[in-house]
């Protein structure tokens, strides 16, 4: 009986080693007791100890940590009232001026930096232990890559406040290794010069690989906050009227230009029977309707549902459109065993919105020319180079489609300078809150290749993915599943 798989752990000396899987349940129970005793000796928070259970450690240590990280998101939501997940939750709860959750008084520059660093740490934990489980699944392959262990050790120590970049490098290295390339991390030269990240070789072909993560758009975060501000009065009006309504809006202007009472006036008119359930004006178009409780009550009679989740929204309005942001409020009964889950909902209001104005789309569709320019400076001049740019986005299909087109155009006339940059890969990650009953979060992933200038050099890594097994992927792009053309490339 195979109880689990090998796990990657860090010893007291900082060295990383593989721990053999527990082969029996008593062995898993012993490990749980030992881990709990060690954590108690370190004075860790009591909430962490809840995850030192044999049933979690029976698989491997990774699953215990993964469940603990999920609990952090639950606690952030419970303390803020937010319904977001992943990076969006971190940005809204720990970012902003002021943040909804502050770890200090934030009266000095040092304290504000500490707050920012803590937000990066939590965001990185979400990224490492909730998303790229492929690192854990392919641990043996990862440890076979020269230099990977040093990068992982640095990630766990010196780079803990900014872990996303290191994780991205490990995922890219695994992609080349899986495709049959001899892969090794390039030796670093601290204080001398910045170097590229990877050297890969297959037969007579050699490439220098550089990996960069692109900063998220602050415009997207500000737009989400403004949308919540506009939706809040609608929730108050629905609750006061004892009505359950769904309002959907497509804005035609930037949200900062929308009057504070814009949605409230339409909701008030509808609830007072003085207004229609549809409108169209200079600010956008919208509809309002009563919520059909049939599906929600049918499911809640048999199962608890996480309050405010995308699954809850889907049950209330019939479908969950990931192109829309959603705000939800209501009266509900918490589950006896899971306080963040609802066993009944008595009243609810949902506001869904998206911004289709050309100005807003352009501001969210930030291209990565400047990021590629920085990466190019680290490439050598004696071999062809490729840059992988990681882009995490929740801007919606319109903005993501425009971003893809802009990146393609920017790379066509990009000047690589003295380097021999030939290809750029855009690794697009679109976090979404899953509507499945057994998931709380999911990621849509698209890998797009962009030829730099005009040449005949074949791309080194066609049809690769970083998080998703390649056998389970489709042609096309996540922002337009019906469009197969942009990324369908001939096999080489």
HUFEN-V631994 format. One record per residue. N is the residue number from 0. RES is the residue in one letter. PSI is psi in whole degrees, -180 to 180 (none if undefined). D_CENTER is the distance of its C-alpha to the mean C-alpha in Angstrom with 1 decimal. Layout:
<<N/RES/PSI/D_CENTER> <N/RES/PSI/D_CENTER>>
//
This chain:
<<0/X/125/35.4> <1/X/106/32.1> <2/X/-31/30.3> <3/X/-170/27.2> <4/X/162/25.9> <5/X/149/26.1> <6/X/151/23.7> <7/X/123/22.9> <8/X/161/24.3> <9/X/124/25.4> <10/X/179/29.1> <11/X/-25/31.0> <12/X/-6/31.8> <13/X/-4/28.3> <14/X/144/28.9> <15/X/136/26.4> <16/X/161/28.1> <17/X/130/27.6> <18/X/127/28.8> <19/X/148/30.5> <20/X/147/29.4> <21/X/134/31.4> <22/X/-16/34.1> <23/X/158/35.3> <24/X/-42/34.2> <25/X/-36/36.5> <26/X/-40/34.9> <27/X/-39/31.5> <28/X/-40/33.1> <29/X/-43/34.7> <30/X/-39/31.5> <31/X/-43/30.0> <32/X/-44/33.0> <33/X/-41/33.0> <34/X/-42/29.4> <35/X/-43/30.0> <36/X/-40/33.2> <37/X/-42/31.5> <38/X/-38/28.8> <39/X/-37/31.5> <40/X/-25/33.5> <41/X/-4/30.7> <42/X/34/30.5> <43/X/164/26.9> <44/X/146/25.9> <45/X/-30/27.3> <46/X/-33/24.0> <47/X/-34/22.9> <48/X/-20/26.2> <49/X/-19/25.4> <50/X/9/23.3> <51/X/63/26.2> <52/X/148/27.5> <53/X/-37/29.1> <54/X/-25/27.3> <55/X/-41/24.0> <56/X/-7/25.5> <57/X/-33/27.4> <58/X/-68/24.6> <59/X/172/23.6> <60/X/-27/22.4> <61/X/-43/18.8> <62/X/-33/18.7> <63/X/-45/20.3> <64/X/-40/17.8> <65/X/-44/14.9> <66/X/-36/16.8> <67/X/-41/17.5> <68/X/-39/13.9> <69/X/-36/13.4> <70/X/-29/16.5> <71/X/-44/15.3> <72/X/-41/12.8> <73/X/-44/15.9> <74/X/-38/18.1> <75/X/-41/16.1> <76/X/-42/16.2> <77/X/-31/19.9> <78/X/-17/20.9> <79/X/-20/19.4> <80/X/5/19.7> <81/X/158/16.2> <82/X/8/14.6> <83/X/176/10.9> <84/X/168/8.3> <85/X/-146/5.4> <86/X/-34/5.5> <87/X/-41/7.6> <88/X/-44/9.8> <89/X/-46/10.4> <90/X/-39/11.3> <91/X/-33/13.6> <92/X/-42/15.1> <93/X/-12/15.7> <94/X/-165/15.9> <95/X/169/18.4> <96/X/100/22.2> <97/X/165/22.9> <98/X/154/19.8> <99/X/-31/20.0> <100/X/118/20.0> <101/X/139/22.0> <102/X/-5/23.0> <103/X/-175/26.1> <104/X/-19/28.4> <105/X/37/26.8> <106/X/-15/30.3> <107/X/163/30.2> <108/X/-37/28.2> <109/X/-41/27.6> <110/X/-38/26.3> <111/X/-36/23.9> <112/X/-37/22.7> <113/X/-41/22.4> <114/X/-45/20.2> <115/X/-41/17.9> <116/X/-38/17.9> <117/X/-40/17.2> <118/X/-42/14.1> <119/X/-38/12.9> <120/X/-46/14.0> <121/X/-42/12.1> <122/X/-41/8.8> <123/X/-37/10.0> <124/X/-41/11.2> <125/X/-42/8.0> <126/X/-39/6.8> <127/X/-43/10.4> <128/X/-5/11.6> <129/X/-22/9.1> <130/X/-68/7.6> <131/X/65/10.3> <132/X/-11/13.3> <133/X/-29/15.1> <134/X/-44/16.1> <135/X/-39/17.9> <136/X/-29/19.3> <137/X/37/20.7> <138/X/-41/21.9> <139/X/-42/25.4> <140/X/-41/24.5> <141/X/-44/22.4> <142/X/-16/25.4> <143/X/-10/27.7> <144/X/119/26.2> <145/X/130/28.3> <146/X/-13/26.6> <147/X/-38/23.4> <148/X/-39/24.7> <149/X/-40/25.4> <150/X/-41/21.9> <151/X/-39/20.5> <152/X/-42/23.2> <153/X/-37/22.3> <154/X/-38/18.7> <155/X/-13/20.0> <156/X/-86/22.6> <157/X/-32/22.9> <158/X/23/19.3> <159/X/-28/17.8> <160/X/-18/17.0> <161/X/68/15.0> <162/X/-16/13.6> <163/X/-43/10.8> <164/X/-44/13.7> <165/X/-41/15.6> <166/X/-41/13.0> <167/X/-42/12.6> <168/X/-43/16.5> <169/X/-41/16.9> <170/X/-40/14.9> <171/X/-42/16.9> <172/X/-43/20.1> <173/X/-38/19.7> <174/X/-43/19.4> <175/X/-42/22.7> <176/X/-43/24.3> <177/X/-32/23.6> <178/X/7/25.2> <179/X/8/28.4> <180/X/140/28.1> <181/X/117/29.7> <182/X/135/26.8> <183/X/143/27.2> <184/X/135/25.6> <185/X/139/27.8> <186/X/135/29.8> <187/X/154/28.6> <188/X/71/31.3> <189/X/133/30.5> <190/X/-6/32.7> <191/X/-59/34.2> <192/X/152/31.7> <193/X/135/28.1> <194/X/167/27.7> <195/X/174/25.4> <196/X/-42/23.1> <197/X/149/24.5> <198/X/127/27.8> <199/X/147/28.0> <200/X/137/31.2> <201/X/107/32.4> <202/X/-126/36.1> <203/X/-1/37.3> <204/X/128/33.9> <205/X/140/32.2> <206/X/147/29.0> <207/X/132/27.5> <208/X/131/23.7> <209/X/138/21.6> <210/X/134/17.8> <211/X/140/16.1> <212/X/135/12.7> <213/X/134/12.9> <214/X/144/12.5> <215/X/153/10.6> <216/X/123/13.2> <217/X/-23/14.9> <218/X/-40/16.6> <219/X/-45/13.7> <220/X/-43/13.4> <221/X/-38/17.2> <222/X/-40/17.5> <223/X/-42/15.5> <224/X/-43/17.8> <225/X/-39/20.8> <226/X/-41/20.1> <227/X/-40/20.1> <228/X/-41/23.3> <229/X/-32/24.9> <230/X/-27/24.1> <231/X/-45/25.3> <232/X/-30/29.1> <233/X/-43/28.7> <234/X/-42/27.6> <235/X/-42/30.6> <236/X/-42/33.0> <237/X/-42/32.0> <238/X/-43/32.4> <239/X/-33/35.7> <240/X/-7/36.9> <241/X/30/35.9> <242/X/152/34.2> <243/X/115/30.9> <244/X/157/29.6> <245/X/122/26.8> <246/X/131/26.5> <247/X/132/24.6> <248/X/140/24.8> <249/X/106/24.1> <250/X/143/24.8> <251/X/14/26.9> <252/X/160/26.7> <253/X/143/24.3> <254/X/-27/23.6> <255/X/-21/25.4> <256/X/-6/28.5> <257/X/130/28.4> <258/X/146/31.0> <259/X/-34/29.9> <260/X/15/31.9> <261/X/-55/31.1> <262/X/-35/29.3> <263/X/-40/31.6> <264/X/-42/34.7> <265/X/-40/33.7> <266/X/-42/32.7> <267/X/-43/36.0> <268/X/-41/38.0> <269/X/-46/36.6> <270/X/-28/37.1> <271/X/8/40.6> <272/X/18/41.5> <273/X/-7/42.3> <274/X/157/39.4> <275/X/167/38.2> <276/X/12/34.9> <277/X/142/34.1> <278/X/158/34.2> <279/X/123/33.7> <280/X/-167/34.4> <281/X/-17/33.5> <282/X/-20/30.2> <283/X/-171/28.9> <284/X/149/29.5> <285/X/162/28.9> <286/X/155/30.0> <287/X/140/30.6> <288/X/164/31.7> <289/X/148/32.3> <290/X/133/29.9> <291/X/115/31.2> <292/X/-3/31.0> <293/X/-54/32.1> <294/X/-43/28.9> <295/X/-45/27.5> <296/X/-33/30.7> <297/X/-44/31.2> <298/X/-44/27.9> <299/X/-21/28.4> <300/X/-22/31.9> <301/X/-20/30.5> <302/X/149/27.1> <303/X/150/25.1> <304/X/136/21.9> <305/X/124/19.2> <306/X/130/20.3> <307/X/-3/18.3> <308/X/168/15.8> <309/X/-32/15.2> <310/X/-40/17.9> <311/X/-45/20.2> <312/X/-43/19.8> <313/X/-41/20.5> <314/X/-32/23.5> <315/X/-39/24.9> <316/X/-3/24.6> <317/X/-30/24.8> <318/X/158/21.6> <319/X/114/18.0> <320/X/115/17.3> <321/X/-9/13.7> <322/X/-12/15.3> <323/X/142/16.4> <324/X/148/15.1> <325/X/139/17.0> <326/X/133/18.9> <327/X/146/21.0> <328/X/158/23.9> <329/X/-178/26.8> <330/X/127/29.2> <331/X/164/28.3> <332/X/118/29.5> <333/X/149/27.3> <334/X/148/27.7> <335/X/-33/30.3> <336/X/-23/28.3> <337/X/97/24.7> <338/X/-20/24.9> <339/X/-2/21.5> <340/X/145/22.4> <341/X/133/25.0> <342/X/-15/28.1> <343/X/148/29.5> <344/X/127/28.7> <345/X/-32/31.7> <346/X/145/30.5> <347/X/151/27.3> <348/X/139/26.3> <349/X/131/23.3> <350/X/122/22.6> <351/X/134/20.4> <352/X/154/20.2> <353/X/159/19.1> <354/X/115/20.6> <355/X/14/22.5> <356/X/143/24.6> <357/X/-37/24.9> <358/X/-46/24.6> <359/X/-41/21.2> <360/X/-43/19.8> <361/X/-38/21.3> <362/X/-31/19.8> <363/X/-25/16.2> <364/X/62/16.9> <365/X/123/17.2> <366/X/170/18.5> <367/X/28/18.3> <368/X/-46/22.0> <369/X/-37/22.3> <370/X/-41/19.6> <371/X/-37/21.5> <372/X/-42/24.7> <373/X/-41/23.7> <374/X/-37/22.8> <375/X/-34/26.1> <376/X/-17/28.0> <377/X/-2/27.0> <378/X/147/28.2> <379/X/171/31.8> <380/X/-3/34.5> <381/X/6/36.1> <382/X/156/33.6> <383/X/149/31.1> <384/X/154/27.6> <385/X/140/24.1> <386/X/132/21.0> <387/X/123/17.4> <388/X/119/15.0> <389/X/126/11.3> <390/X/114/9.8> <391/X/126/6.3> <392/X/146/7.6> <393/X/36/8.2> <394/X/-11/11.9> <395/X/163/13.4> <396/X/-36/15.5> <397/X/-50/18.3> <398/X/-39/16.6> <399/X/-36/14.7> <400/X/-43/18.1> <401/X/-41/19.9> <402/X/-44/17.6> <403/X/-45/18.3> <404/X/-43/22.0> <405/X/-42/22.2> <406/X/-40/20.8> <407/X/-45/23.3> <408/X/-41/26.1> <409/X/-37/25.3> <410/X/-23/25.5> <411/X/-35/28.7> <412/X/24/30.7> <413/X/136/28.8> <414/X/110/31.3> <415/X/2/30.2> <416/X/-136/33.2> <417/X/-14/34.9> <418/X/171/32.0> <419/X/45/32.0> <420/X/126/28.4> <421/X/-37/28.5> <422/X/150/25.0> <423/X/133/21.5> <424/X/129/18.5> <425/X/114/15.5> <426/X/99/12.4> <427/X/126/10.2> <428/X/120/6.6> <429/X/97/6.3> <430/X/140/4.1> <431/X/149/7.4> <432/X/119/9.6> <433/X/149/11.9> <434/X/3/15.6> <435/X/148/17.0> <436/X/-23/19.1> <437/X/13/17.9> <438/X/152/14.1> <439/X/-14/12.0> <440/X/151/8.6> <441/X/169/8.0> <442/X/131/6.6> <443/X/131/9.2> <444/X/134/10.1> <445/X/132/13.1> <446/X/118/15.3> <447/X/140/17.9> <448/X/143/21.0> <449/X/121/23.0> <450/X/133/26.6> <451/X/113/27.8> <452/X/-149/31.2> <453/X/117/33.8> <454/X/174/34.4> <455/X/9/34.8> <456/X/127/32.7> <457/X/146/30.6> <458/X/144/26.9> <459/X/-24/26.4> <460/X/62/23.4> <461/X/151/23.5> <462/X/31/21.6> <463/X/159/19.1> <464/X/158/15.6> <465/X/-41/13.5> <466/X/-29/11.6> <467/X/134/13.9> <468/X/131/17.6> <469/X/-31/19.5> <470/X/-17/22.1> <471/X/14/19.7> <472/X/162/18.6> <473/X/159/20.3> <474/X/161/21.5> <475/X/-172/20.1> <476/X/150/16.9> <477/X/-23/14.1> <478/X/-6/15.3> <479/X/78/18.9> <480/X/-25/19.4> <481/X/-16/23.1> <482/X/108/23.5> <483/X/-11/24.1> <484/X/-47/25.7> <485/X/-35/23.3> <486/X/7/22.0> <487/X/109/24.9> <488/X/145/26.6> <489/X/143/29.9> <490/X/144/29.8> <491/X/none/31.5>>
//
